[in-house]
Amino acid sequence: MTEASVKDQKSGLVGYVRCRVNNMFEVDGMTLRRKEDGEYTLSFPRKSGYSSDPHFFFRPLNKDVEETFLRQVLVALGFKR
């Protein structure tokens, strides 16, 4: 993880995350944030299409997968939830 600047940390950004998935893919460009309630969340890279709808480069397929992935990232980084 690349830590966010002190200025960005004040708005909840913890850092930028890159990881390997099943030792088959390297996933880069995620941001780890800490919400006001203290919970962590991951944001996934995306671009806006012509209609301004987000088009994610990759993302979890559902909320359960997202929670599992977040938990694994936090453990790998040594964060407590």
GROMACS elastic network, one bead per residue, 0.5 to 0.9 nm:
[ bonds ]
;  ai    aj funct       b0    kb
    1    15     6  0.62979   500
    1    16     6  0.55249   500
    1    18     6  0.63291   500
    1    19     6  0.85073   500
    1    77     6  0.76939   500
    2    14     6  0.86677   500
    2    15     6  0.54039   500
    2    16     6  0.51238   500
    2    17     6  0.66260   500
    2    18     6  0.85869   500
    3     6     6  0.88954   500
    3     9     6  0.86449   500
    3    13     6  0.85897   500
    3    14     6  0.61127   500
    3    16     6  0.64714   500
    3    17     6  0.87735   500
    4     7     6  0.79590   500
    4     8     6  0.58812   500
    4     9     6  0.59455   500
    4    13     6  0.62349   500
    4    14     6  0.54964   500
    4    16     6  0.70424   500
    5     8     6  0.51918   500
    5     9     6  0.60908   500
    5    10     6  0.87863   500
    5    13     6  0.84809   500
    5    14     6  0.84997   500
    5    15     6  0.82072   500
    6     9     6  0.50083   500
    6    10     6  0.65220   500
    7    10     6  0.54723   500
    7    11     6  0.73503   500
    8    11     6  0.53996   500
    8    12     6  0.67965   500
    8    13     6  0.55683   500
    8    14     6  0.78016   500
    8    15     6  0.87760   500
    9    12     6  0.50328   500
    9    14     6  0.56832   500
    9    15     6  0.80609   500
    9    33     6  0.85397   500
    9    34     6  0.88393   500
   10    13     6  0.72741   500
   11    14     6  0.89750   500
   11    33     6  0.87248   500
   11    34     6  0.86781   500
   11    35     6  0.89430   500
   12    32     6  0.86400   500
   12    33     6  0.53418   500
   12    35     6  0.62142   500
   12    36     6  0.76813   500
   13    16     6  0.84410   500
   13    31     6  0.72731   500
   13    32     6  0.62585   500
   13    34     6  0.64392   500
   13    35     6  0.87963   500
   14    31     6  0.75337   500
   14    32     6  0.54112   500
   14    33     6  0.51252   500
   14    34     6  0.66283   500
   14    40     6  0.89920   500
   15    30     6  0.85832   500
   15    31     6  0.58362   500
   15    32     6  0.54174   500
   15    33     6  0.71539   500
   16    28     6  0.82120   500
   16    29     6  0.64328   500
   16    30     6  0.57493   500
   16    32     6  0.61939   500
   17    27     6  0.83227   500
   17    28     6  0.63337   500
   17    29     6  0.62726   500
   17    30     6  0.50948   500
   17    31     6  0.58008   500
   17    32     6  0.67463   500
   17    42     6  0.88521   500
   17    73     6  0.85595   500
   18    26     6  0.70186   500
   18    27     6  0.55183   500
   18    29     6  0.64424   500
   18    30     6  0.67389   500
   18    31     6  0.89621   500
   19    25     6  0.82415   500
   19    26     6  0.56156   500
   19    27     6  0.53158   500
   19    28     6  0.65916   500
   19    73     6  0.79522   500
   20    23     6  0.55006   500
   20    24     6  0.68395   500
   20    25     6  0.54264   500
   20    27     6  0.60006   500
   20    28     6  0.87624   500
   21    24     6  0.58838   500
   21    25     6  0.52300   500
   21    26     6  0.63464   500
   21    27     6  0.71689   500
   22    25     6  0.70063   500
   23    26     6  0.78050   500
   27    30     6  0.78572   500
   27    58     6  0.84455   500
   28    44     6  0.88227   500
   28    45     6  0.82677   500
   29    43     6  0.86676   500
   29    44     6  0.68320   500
   29    45     6  0.57065   500
   30    42     6  0.65086   500
   30    43     6  0.55193   500
   30    45     6  0.59863   500
   31    41     6  0.82308   500
   31    42     6  0.55898   500
   31    43     6  0.51297   500
   31    44     6  0.67705   500
   31    45     6  0.82109   500
   32    40     6  0.68963   500
   32    41     6  0.58696   500
   32    43     6  0.65953   500
   33    39     6  0.83891   500
   33    40     6  0.56220   500
   33    41     6  0.53223   500
   33    42     6  0.63102   500
   33    43     6  0.77801   500
   34    37     6  0.79445   500
   34    38     6  0.57736   500
   34    39     6  0.56520   500
   34    41     6  0.63137   500
   34    42     6  0.89177   500
   35    38     6  0.52855   500
   35    39     6  0.54485   500
   35    40     6  0.61584   500
   35    41     6  0.72655   500
   36    39     6  0.74490   500
   37    40     6  0.88869   500
   38    81     6  0.85511   500
   39    81     6  0.69076   500
   40    70     6  0.80853   500
   40    74     6  0.85119   500
   40    81     6  0.72677   500
   41    67     6  0.89161   500
   41    70     6  0.70985   500
   42    66     6  0.84326   500
   42    70     6  0.66733   500
   43    59     6  0.87423   500
   44    56     6  0.69388   500
   44    57     6  0.77053   500
   44    58     6  0.68930   500
   44    59     6  0.61947   500
   44    60     6  0.89645   500
   45    55     6  0.86460   500
   45    56     6  0.59813   500
   45    57     6  0.60414   500
   45    58     6  0.72164   500
   45    59     6  0.83001   500
   46    54     6  0.61196   500
   46    55     6  0.52958   500
   46    57     6  0.55384   500
   46    58     6  0.79130   500
   47    52     6  0.86296   500
   47    53     6  0.83575   500
   47    54     6  0.56877   500
   47    55     6  0.53098   500
   47    56     6  0.65110   500
   47    57     6  0.77958   500
   48    51     6  0.75312   500
   48    53     6  0.55200   500
   48    55     6  0.59221   500
   48    56     6  0.86372   500
   49    53     6  0.55831   500
   49    54     6  0.63424   500
   49    55     6  0.65987   500
   50    53     6  0.74306   500
   51    54     6  0.86682   500
   52    55     6  0.89297   500
   55    58     6  0.87367   500
   56    59     6  0.64360   500
   59    62     6  0.86979   500
   59    66     6  0.80511   500
   60    63     6  0.73319   500
   60    64     6  0.85289   500
   60    65     6  0.57319   500
   60    66     6  0.51880   500
   60    67     6  0.89618   500
   60    69     6  0.79446   500
   61    64     6  0.84360   500
   61    65     6  0.65029   500
   61    66     6  0.74700   500
   62    65     6  0.54630   500
   62    66     6  0.62644   500
   62    67     6  0.88250   500
   63    67     6  0.61475   500
   63    68     6  0.86105   500
   64    67     6  0.51843   500
   64    68     6  0.62333   500
   64    69     6  0.85845   500
   65    68     6  0.50834   500
   65    69     6  0.60192   500
   65    70     6  0.84805   500
   66    69     6  0.51215   500
   66    70     6  0.60384   500
   66    71     6  0.85155   500
   67    70     6  0.51099   500
   67    71     6  0.60669   500
   67    72     6  0.86096   500
   68    71     6  0.51371   500
   68    72     6  0.62464   500
   68    73     6  0.86894   500
   69    72     6  0.51609   500
   69    73     6  0.62162   500
   69    74     6  0.86571   500
   70    73     6  0.50912   500
   70    74     6  0.61390   500
   70    75     6  0.86050   500
   71    74     6  0.51685   500
   71    75     6  0.61892   500
   71    76     6  0.86118   500
   71    81     6  0.79603   500
   72    75     6  0.51389   500
   72    76     6  0.61190   500
   72    77     6  0.86090   500
   73    76     6  0.51109   500
   73    77     6  0.61969   500
   73    78     6  0.86018   500
   73    79     6  0.85960   500
   74    77     6  0.51082   500
   74    78     6  0.60806   500
   74    79     6  0.50107   500
   74    80     6  0.69075   500
   74    81     6  0.74330   500
   75    78     6  0.50089   500
   75    79     6  0.58948   500
   75    80     6  0.72465   500
   75    81     6  0.87688   500
   76    79     6  0.77668   500
